[in-house]
């Protein structure tokens, strides 16, 4: 199980079986909850910056969410993830670059988008052989049919970022899909990170190509565009953030050097009124170190920046002869179980290299040009100013490092400084954490989740485990939440805020009389919300909600957050004319008919609710995106309430509205064109059906434009899904999502095949249920097959899918699902497409996905779930695709290599495509287009043309002949050589 600290250092790739939405604009509402208005607003191209999810959970960091896009995901009154002022730029994941595309956002930016983000042709040297049958090993990069290309190549819409006062919007312009040349740049793989040594940043960073500013006028319309100018032409822009007063924006600029080398990052400042930008540092020798933290506004005129030490020399050189063998020892007989982390340190040289690139010098830099280094150079992982700007909470990691866990588990020190760098005290120094149990809900020992109270000038709070971090230990309380002043007076001890019997899950703060503390437990799916009066000792804590996290129908929603004068975010209190006070709960509104988002006035004391807004149920799907009337401190009047909402339907793409009270006047502020007009008349239906054990299932059925079942008959069908674990049948059968949502299509989405005349069954629910003491995975195959049978039976019964032309596919755990279905339910599918999967669970012996038993504790489960062990049963064609540089925990590239060899060893009709430089998800245009070509070719050959039945029958009848001693396997393998390092490696058997 990955801890919060590990996630800072080791990104688990987003699972892109969920369709990325390219139909919606990417939004960043800045400032963000609980802390200053100086938040980094990085987004991967096409990633939806779902600000409302963060606002309602009081996060301090932006969340990069694959799904859903810009909408109110108010699940269970839930706490914030770790508070952060700013965001580390994440690397790209599958389908990210093409998601959230629209051709225009406003007239003022249309020209810029067309000029700056036009479609990029394949770089020179990319082979696009249009007539090859694809059987050879070196075929070059290929292009899919034009109807698919046109959708994927649509230019991306800018990301939007609201100012702290919500009166201005930044348009952060982006390019289209990046070329493979960008991914081919050298990178260092150290301690779970991938580092671009030339720029001293995480490798493969996305970037913006330009910034423009629009005023949001009183009538809800946008003012004229004002371009930010003054930075070098062709610059790559990252880490955009607002100053707390909204008068300046900060960002980094890098310009690529010769030989495709990345330039180092320099911090720039732009005046919002004039748009003029200039470097923050006058010296051209001061560069940003963005391996961990980057920079943060500590007040309206000063930034604290992580810089590359100016005295740093050349990187350490690897010894030509090692000083000795590589030794790991466990002579102390410690029990250390870890997941299959990748890109770890291998030796002392790697450790020295990690120190070289990760070490920063903190610099205070003022807008007047004043610069002051503070502290000593160290591997700083986060810098967090107090709400009153008087203190800094500084986190760093230090030796001894580990060769078996990523940097998030390295020894961690948290110190308190004055804002000018004077050391005050050490908050904690946590030892190396190699021994965090793999059991779900296990955590690191010692202080964790240390943050500033957003409603106080300089009060800290944190949590400490009482079970040693081991979820298997029974103890009460399990966690204790503490708080204390930054500088305790007269030796005062930390104050206990609350004791919890489940695992602490966060806090939402309001004021001295109200805070919400959350706890949860994975094994039982139990989640509780406690009401506390933090500074009123005579008021006892009480439970507000006690429910199952799986029960979406009982989800009360999450509190909406408001900005304070300190620039922090707290729970918004709403006052009615009669003087009564409420909080606003924003909920997804899950019902048996689908989600109907809502906004409730909720009385914390009595539990009474008043619904003041609800989405249309008949045609549209609407959701609350953000609170827009929080420009003054204190309680907000209901009569002056203003919110930002989104609205969409099955055929109308997302638009955004300002809605004001009391008249609930709605003003449309966007008018985006349809992102893919060629599919504007596609058919979408949320269908419901039942598994043979009585579990209710749902799926989204899509049909091509103009399709008439009575005239056209059943279609070839592509089923694309991803299994999920549940503790109860009732929860597993609940409806999630809305039938009225606009269908989003990402760069590798299965919905692209609507343009090729396929029926698409997207996201059919495949619940793997383990009720009571039963473990879900002990009946994985049985429940997987039963869910697939129900889905196939439903589309065949409806007459929209030909029973002999149904293909199945998925990514990551969905690829694992695909291989298992072809092994155990071959009667259902004609072929399969499996991307970036893990197929042999003995290679992940200390847990995978949500399985926290080891291979030795659940041997039969591991073996039975592994399609690798059933390779001899797979008789239908299977296409395997994998990134050559996959760094996702568990899905090593060799999983596909070895699975393909097992399939080939049994004569299965199979093909393996390895994508150079790609990770768990695919980014480069060449790679994505080739994946689409491979997928389309597979579907045309083995689904549309029905070749799979004859081929698989032939394989089944002559398996022994195929593997005869006359050389079948070896001889045929010679016909399919691996591609060169710059070409996709395609192997066919």
Secondary structure, 3 states (H helix, E strand, C coil): CCCHHHHHHCCCCCCCCCCCCCCCCCEEECCCCCCCCCCCCCCCCCCEECHHHHHHHCCCCCCEECCCCCCCCCCCCCCCCCCCCCCCCCECCCCCCCCCCCCCCCHHHHHHHHHHCCCCCCCCCCCCCCCCCCCCCCCCCCCCCHHHHHHHCCCCCCEEEECCCCCEEEEEECCCCCCHHHHCCCCEEECCEEEECCCCEECCECCECEEEEEEECCCCCECCCEECECCCCCCEEEEEEECCCCCEEEEEEECCCHHHCCCCCEEEEEECCCCEEEECCCCCCCCECECCCCEEEEECCEEEEEECCCCCCCCCCCCCCCCCCCCCCCCCCCCCCCCCCCCCCCCHHHHHHHHHHHCEEEEEEECCCCEEEEEEEEEEEEEEECCCCCEEEEEEEECCCCCCCCHHHCEEEEEEEECCCCEEEEEEEECCCCCCCCCCCCCCCCEEEEEECCCCCCEEEEEEECCCCCCCCCCCCCEEEEEEECCCCCCCCCEEEEEECCEEEEEEEEECCEEEEEEEECCCCEEEEEEECCCCCCCCCEEEEEEECCCHHHCCCEECEEECCCCCEEECEEECCCCCEEEEEEECCCCCCCCCCEEEEECCCCCCEEEEEECCCCCEEEEEEEECCCCCCCCEEHHHCEEEEEEEECCCCCEEEEEECCCCEEEECCCCCCCCHHHCCCEEEEEEEECCCCCEEEEEEEECCCCCHHHHCCEEEEEECCCEEECCHHHHCCCCCCCCCCCCCCCCCHHHHHHHCCEEEECCCCEEECCCCCCHHHHHHHHHHHHHHHHHHHHHHCCCEEEEEEEEEEECHHHHHHHHHHHHCCCCCCEEEEECCCCCHHHCCCCECCECCCCCCCHHHHHHHCHHHHHHHCCCEEEEEEECCCCCCCCCHHHHHHHHHHHHHCCCCEEEEEECCCCCCCCCHHHHHHHHHHHHHHHHHHHHCCHHHHHHHHHHHCHHHHCCCCCHHHHHHHCCCCCCCCCCEEEEC
